[in-house]
Amino acid sequence: MKRVIYSGAGLLLIALAFLVFNILSGLLFTNARLDLTEQKLYTISEGTESILEELESPIELQFFYSDGAVRDLVALRNYARRVEELLRAYERAAGGKLKLQVIDPQPFSEEEDRAAELGLQAVPLDRGGDKVYFGLAGTNAEGHTQTIPFFPLDQEEFLEYEVSRLVQSLATAQLPVVGVLSGLQINGGFDMRTQQATPPWMVLEDIRQLFHIESLKHDIDMIPTNVSVLMLVHPKQLPEQTLYAVDQFVMRGGKVLVFVDPFSEADPGSMMGPGGFAEEKASELEPLFKAWGLRMPADQVVADASYAMSVGIGPERRAVRHPGWLSLPQQALDADDVTTASLESLTMATTGLLEPLEGASTRFTPLMRSSGYAMPIEAGRFATLQNPEELLRGLEPTGERYTLAARIQGP
């Protein structure tokens, strides 16, 4: 009998201790969170914390999620909980400067109209006409709005990146500046062959949505201090003063996107050039590349039998494979880098190759690579090429996968 009494008292004490623990933990650790997930899915990065700590004016986030319409979609519901948890973490870390509102937009409601006005994407759920909203809208104190129209389920690894980019764009009073220096008429110009004006390249129109673009002259001797990112697009024969200015920009922590080309399909070139047609259509940054720990052979184009595009030639538009025009599949792209991971394919024409220099202090990370059925060929062969099959017949793959784009980091 005593043993039964002691056992009952012990269970009662355990129950009371558990109750007291829950009450105290609820009072003392209201805002505490313990992230036990393998990939720390609910822990924001130091970069995000820095963005939130520097918020000067309040930002309102509206998370539109059609909760009632997706009761049977387990994957979407789980991801929606993940998104909401992350947004709650942002709200806690912002110290009152960020307010989150979760909205379930019912059909034909004011909330649904508001979501549509903000540019959020309504995805059809079935043939019955039901739609699902699963996006984010942010508004700053000045009334400026940024949105993520829909959260793709296959891009969860970039969720924090996209949300932080939205918050940072709302927190910045002025748009970040991208300096563009190019040997091509990417800002629009005049085509001498057609005698017509040409519009700006579409990529610049996309960049203008989030950045201010400042065009830089070919002979500039100093990159403006307000430039955050410098884009060098087909930089041809830059003078020494400009090369020095670019180097100094990098030395003081500037970021550079470089697009060089051994044979540019977009460059009209010059038949009268002393170096020949192919040389006139090439660009390079050999002195800077050497200092940065890499090289691009100036007269080499990567020909790839495996990734060769199908093109039409002749009056009958007969289909042939062009080993100089590449259609890169997903396995040719770095799946771990934010710039390439979400791409399914990429087209490149007469692209060069990049190589790290031995003993370089920088880190060379390939982002795009050829297949193993590739080899370098002389760029000059493309100047008079009539039939791409000639290149394909003469192709002798080396077995090496050549780097077509890379990220360079380090001192």
HULIN-V189131 format. One record per residue. RES is the residue in one letter. PHI is phi in degrees with one decimal (999 if undefined). OMEGA is omega in radians with two decimals (* if undefined). Layout:
{{RES & PHI & OMEGA} {RES & PHI & OMEGA}}
This chain:
{{M & 999 & 3.14} {K & -60.8 & -3.13} {R & -62.1 & 3.12} {V & -65.5 & 3.14} {I & -63.5 & 3.14} {Y & -62.5 & 3.13} {S & -65.4 & 3.12} {G & -64.8 & 3.11} {A & -64.0 & 3.13} {G & -63.1 & 3.12} {L & -63.1 & 3.13} {L & -64.1 & 3.12} {L & -62.9 & 3.11} {I & -62.3 & 3.14} {A & -63.3 & 3.12} {L & -65.3 & 3.12} {A & -62.5 & 3.13} {F & -64.6 & 3.13} {L & -64.3 & 3.13} {V & -62.4 & 3.13} {F & -59.8 & -3.14} {N & -64.3 & 3.13} {I & -65.5 & -3.14} {L & -65.2 & -3.14} {S & -65.1 & 3.10} {G & -66.3 & -3.13} {L & -81.9 & -3.01} {L & -87.8 & -3.02} {F & -122.2 & -3.09} {T & -57.5 & -3.07} {N & -100.1 & -3.12} {A & -81.0 & 3.12} {R & -136.4 & 3.09} {L & -117.1 & -3.09} {D & -95.7 & -3.13} {L & -103.8 & 3.13} {T & -72.3 & -3.05} {E & -60.7 & -3.08} {Q & -99.6 & 3.13} {K & 52.8 & -3.04} {L & -65.7 & -3.06} {Y & -109.9 & 3.12} {T & -113.4 & -3.13} {I & -80.7 & -3.05} {S & -79.8 & 3.10} {E & -62.9 & 3.12} {G & -61.8 & 3.10} {T & -66.0 & 3.10} {E & -59.1 & 3.12} {S & -64.8 & 3.11} {I & -62.4 & -3.09} {L & -70.4 & 3.12} {E & -66.5 & -3.09} {E & -91.6 & 3.10} {L & -63.0 & -3.13} {E & -100.3 & 3.13} {S & -128.7 & -3.05} {P & -67.4 & 3.08} {I & -127.4 & 3.11} {E & -108.6 & 3.09} {L & -108.5 & 3.08} {Q & -118.3 & -3.13} {F & -97.0 & -3.13} {F & -92.8 & -3.10} {Y & -143.6 & -3.11} {S & -80.6 & -3.04} {D & -62.7 & -3.08} {G & -67.9 & -3.06} {A & -85.3 & -3.03} {V & -121.5 & -3.09} {R & -61.6 & -3.09} {D & -95.5 & -3.13} {L & -98.8 & -3.01} {V & -63.5 & -3.09} {A & -61.6 & -3.13} {L & -69.0 & 3.14} {R & -64.4 & 3.12} {N & -63.5 & 3.14} {Y & -68.2 & 3.11} {A & -62.2 & 3.08} {R & -63.8 & 3.10} {R & -62.2 & 3.13} {V & -62.8 & -3.11} {E & -63.6 & 3.10} {E & -60.4 & 3.12} {L & -64.3 & 3.13} {L & -65.1 & 3.07} {R & -64.2 & 3.10} {A & -64.4 & 3.05} {Y & -60.1 & -3.09} {E & -62.0 & 3.13} {R & -65.7 & -3.07} {A & -73.7 & -3.07} {A & -81.4 & 3.07} {G & 61.5 & 3.10} {G & 90.6 & -3.12} {K & -86.5 & -3.14} {L & -135.1 & -3.13} {K & -116.3 & -3.12} {L & -109.7 & 3.06} {Q & -126.3 & 3.11} {V & -98.0 & -3.02} {I & -124.6 & 3.03} {D & -104.4 & -3.04} {P & -73.9 & 3.12} {Q & -76.3 & 3.12} {P & -56.5 & 3.08} {F & 63.0 & 3.14} {S & -102.6 & 3.07} {E & -64.1 & 3.12} {E & -64.8 & 3.10} {E & -66.8 & 3.09} {D & -62.3 & 3.13} {R & -64.1 & 3.11} {A & -60.9 & 3.13} {A & -66.4 & 3.12} {E & -62.6 & -3.12} {L & -77.3 & 3.12} {G & 91.8 & 3.11} {L & -74.3 & -3.02} {Q & -93.2 & 3.07} {A & -95.6 & -3.09} {V & -96.6 & 3.12} {P & -60.3 & -3.11} {L & -92.8 & -3.13} {D & -156.7 & -3.13} {R & -70.6 & -3.13} {G & -75.3 & 3.09} {G & 99.7 & 3.12} {D & -66.1 & -3.12} {K & -124.9 & -3.13} {V & -118.9 & 2.98} {Y & -103.2 & 3.14} {F & -153.3 & -3.06} {G & -145.5 & -3.05} {L & -134.4 & 3.05} {A & -126.1 & 3.11} {G & -121.5 & -3.13} {T & -132.7 & 3.11} {N & -97.0 & -3.05} {A & -65.1 & 3.14} {E & -84.1 & 3.13} {G & 90.6 & 3.10} {H & -75.8 & -3.05} {T & -124.6 & 2.99} {Q & -128.2 & -3.09} {T & -135.2 & 2.84} {I & -113.0 & -2.98} {P & -57.3 & -3.13} {F & -159.6 & 3.12} {F & -87.5 & 3.12} {P & -67.7 & -3.10} {L & -68.8 & -3.08} {D & -92.5 & -3.14} {Q & -126.9 & -3.10} {E & -63.0 & -3.09} {E & -66.8 & 3.14} {F & -106.8 & -3.08} {L & -59.4 & -3.12} {E & -63.0 & 3.12} {Y & -58.6 & -3.09} {E & -67.6 & -3.14} {V & -66.8 & 3.14} {S & -65.6 & 3.09} {R & -63.6 & 3.10} {L & -62.3 & -3.12} {V & -64.0 & -3.11} {Q & -65.5 & 3.13} {S & -65.7 & 3.10} {L & -78.2 & -3.10} {A & -79.3 & -3.09} {T & -85.3 & -3.12} {A & -63.7 & 3.12} {Q & -118.1 & 3.12} {L & -65.7 & 3.03} {P & -59.2 & -3.06} {V & -100.3 & 3.01} {V & -109.6 & 3.08} {G & -87.5 & -3.09} {V & -118.6 & 3.06} {L & -126.2 & -3.01} {S & -142.8 & 3.01} {G & -90.4 & 3.11} {L & -116.9 & -3.12} {Q & -87.4 & -3.08} {I & -75.1 & 3.07} {N & -90.7 & -3.07} {G & 95.3 & -3.11} {G & -178.1 & -3.10} {F & -136.1 & 3.13} {D & -89.6 & -3.09} {M & -65.8 & -3.10} {R & -71.2 & -3.12} {T & -94.9 & -3.09} {Q & 57.9 & -3.14} {Q & -133.9 & 3.07} {A & -72.2 & 3.12} {T & -111.9 & -3.12} {P & -78.2 & 3.03} {P & -62.6 & 3.10} {W & -65.0 & -3.08} {M & -61.1 & -3.12} {V & -61.2 & 3.10} {L & -69.5 & 3.11} {E & -64.6 & 3.08} {D & -67.7 & -3.12} {I & -63.6 & -3.10} {R & -64.1 & 3.13} {Q & -68.8 & -3.09} {L & -122.7 & -3.05} {F & -137.8 & 2.97} {H & -95.5 & -3.11} {I & -99.0 & 3.09} {E & -119.0 & 3.14} {S & -77.2 & -3.10} {L & -112.1 & -3.11} {K & -77.3 & -3.09} {H & -61.0 & -3.06} {D & -109.9 & -3.12} {I & -61.8 & -3.11} {D & -109.0 & 3.06} {M & -159.4 & 3.09} {I & -76.3 & -3.10} {P & -53.8 & -3.08} {T & -67.1 & -3.14} {N & -83.4 & 3.14} {V & -77.3 & 3.11} {S & -90.1 & -3.13} {V & -131.4 & 3.13} {L & -108.8 & 3.09} {M & -107.0 & 3.06} {L & -108.9 & -3.06} {V & -111.6 & -3.12} {H & 52.8 & -3.11} {P & -74.8 & -3.05} {K & -102.0 & 2.98} {Q & 51.0 & 3.11} {L & -68.9 & 3.11} {P & -69.1 & -3.07} {E & -59.8 & -3.12} {Q & -65.3 & 3.13} {T & -74.1 & 3.07} {L & -59.5 & 3.13} {Y & -64.2 & -3.14} {A & -63.6 & 3.11} {V & -64.5 & -3.14} {D & -61.8 & 3.12} {Q & -66.2 & 3.09} {F & -61.8 & 3.12} {V & -67.8 & -3.10} {M & -61.7 & -3.14} {R & -92.6 & 2.99} {G & 98.9 & 3.14} {G & -72.1 & 3.11} {K & -101.9 & -3.06} {V & -129.0 & 2.95} {L & -107.1 & -3.06} {V & -115.1 & 3.08} {F & -121.1 & 3.14} {V & -110.3 & -2.95} {D & -148.9 & 3.06} {P & -75.7 & 3.11} {F & -158.9 & -3.04} {S & -82.7 & 3.08} {E & -69.9 & -3.11} {A & -89.0 & -3.10} {D & -91.8 & 3.12} {P & -64.5 & 3.11} {G & 66.3 & -3.14} {S & -151.3 & 3.13} {M & -65.8 & -3.06} {M & -95.3 & -3.09} {G & -64.3 & -3.11} {P & -65.0 & -3.13} {G & -91.0 & -3.11} {G & 94.0 & -3.04} {F & -63.4 & -3.07} {A & -65.2 & -3.12} {E & -66.2 & -3.14} {E & -69.8 & -3.12} {K & -100.4 & -3.10} {A & -107.5 & 3.02} {S & -137.4 & 3.13} {E & -163.0 & 3.10} {L & -133.6 & -2.98} {E & -52.9 & -3.13} {P & -62.1 & -3.14} {L & -72.8 & 3.12} {F & -58.4 & 3.14} {K & -61.9 & 3.12} {A & -68.7 & -3.11} {W & -90.2 & 3.04} {G & 90.5 & 3.09} {L & -148.6 & 3.09} {R & -145.2 & 2.98} {M & -127.1 & 3.08} {P & -54.2 & -2.94} {A & -66.5 & -3.02} {D & -114.7 & -3.06} {Q & -117.3 & 3.05} {V & -116.9 & 3.13} {V & -82.6 & 3.03} {A & -104.1 & -3.01} {D & -133.6 & -3.12} {A & -72.6 & -3.08} {S & -76.4 & -3.08} {Y & -99.8 & -3.11} {A & -63.3 & 3.11} {M & -78.1 & 3.03} {S & -93.0 & -3.13} {V & -128.3 & 3.11} {G & -102.3 & 3.12} {I & -128.2 & 3.10} {G & 77.1 & -3.14} {P & -59.3 & -3.11} {E & -85.9 & 3.12} {R & 54.8 & 3.13} {R & -66.0 & -3.08} {A & -78.6 & 3.04} {V & -135.5 & -3.14} {R & -96.6 & -3.08} {H & -108.2 & -3.09} {P & -71.0 & 3.08} {G & -90.9 & 3.06} {W & -108.4 & -2.95} {L & -109.8 & 2.98} {S & -110.8 & -3.05} {L & -80.8 & 3.07} {P & -80.0 & -3.06} {Q & -62.4 & -3.10} {Q & -72.2 & 3.08} {A & -86.4 & -3.05} {L & -111.5 & -3.14} {D & -67.5 & -3.08} {A & -78.9 & -3.08} {D & -103.2 & -3.11} {D & -93.3 & -3.05} {V & -62.5 & -3.10} {T & -77.7 & -3.04} {T & -124.7 & -2.98} {A & -62.6 & -3.07} {S & -90.4 & 3.13} {L & -80.9 & 3.08} {E & -94.5 & 3.11} {S & -160.9 & -3.13} {L & -151.5 & 3.13} {T & -103.8 & 3.09} {M & -134.6 & -3.14} {A & -116.8 & 3.11} {T & 40.6 & -3.08} {T & -90.6 & 3.09} {G & -86.2 & 3.13} {L & -129.1 & -3.13} {L & -116.9 & -3.14} {E & -136.5 & 3.05} {P & -76.3 & 3.09} {L & -83.2 & 3.12} {E & -65.0 & 3.12} {G & 80.9 & -3.12} {A & -67.7 & 3.11} {S & -84.7 & -3.13} {T & -89.9 & 3.10} {R & -101.9 & -3.07} {F & -107.3 & -3.11} {T & -117.0 & 3.10} {P & -63.6 & 3.07} {L & -106.5 & 3.11} {M & -137.9 & -3.11} {R & -138.2 & 3.07} {S & -74.2 & 2.99} {S & -82.4 & 3.09} {G & -79.5 & -3.14} {Y & -101.0 & -3.05} {A & -135.0 & 3.06} {M & -160.0 & 3.04} {P & -78.4 & 3.04} {I & -131.5 & -3.10} {E & -66.6 & -3.13} {A & -62.8 & -3.10} {G & -62.1 & -3.13} {R & -67.2 & -3.11} {F & -80.6 & -3.09} {A & -66.5 & -3.09} {T & -122.9 & -3.07} {L & -67.8 & 3.10} {Q & -105.5 & -3.08} {N & -128.4 & -3.13} {P & -59.5 & 3.13} {E & -62.8 & 3.10} {E & -61.2 & 3.12} {L & -68.3 & -3.10} {L & -65.1 & -3.13} {R & -66.6 & -3.10} {G & -92.3 & -3.06} {L & -76.0 & 3.09} {E & -124.5 & -3.06} {P & -55.6 & -3.13} {T & -90.6 & -3.08} {G & 87.1 & 3.14} {E & -90.8 & 3.04} {R & -95.0 & -3.04} {Y & -86.1 & 3.13} {T & -80.4 & -3.12} {L & -102.6 & 3.07} {A & -151.9 & -3.08} {A & -149.0 & 3.02} {R & -105.4 & -3.13} {I & -113.3 & -3.13} {Q & -134.5 & 3.03} {G & 114.1 & -3.10} {P & -75.6 & *}}
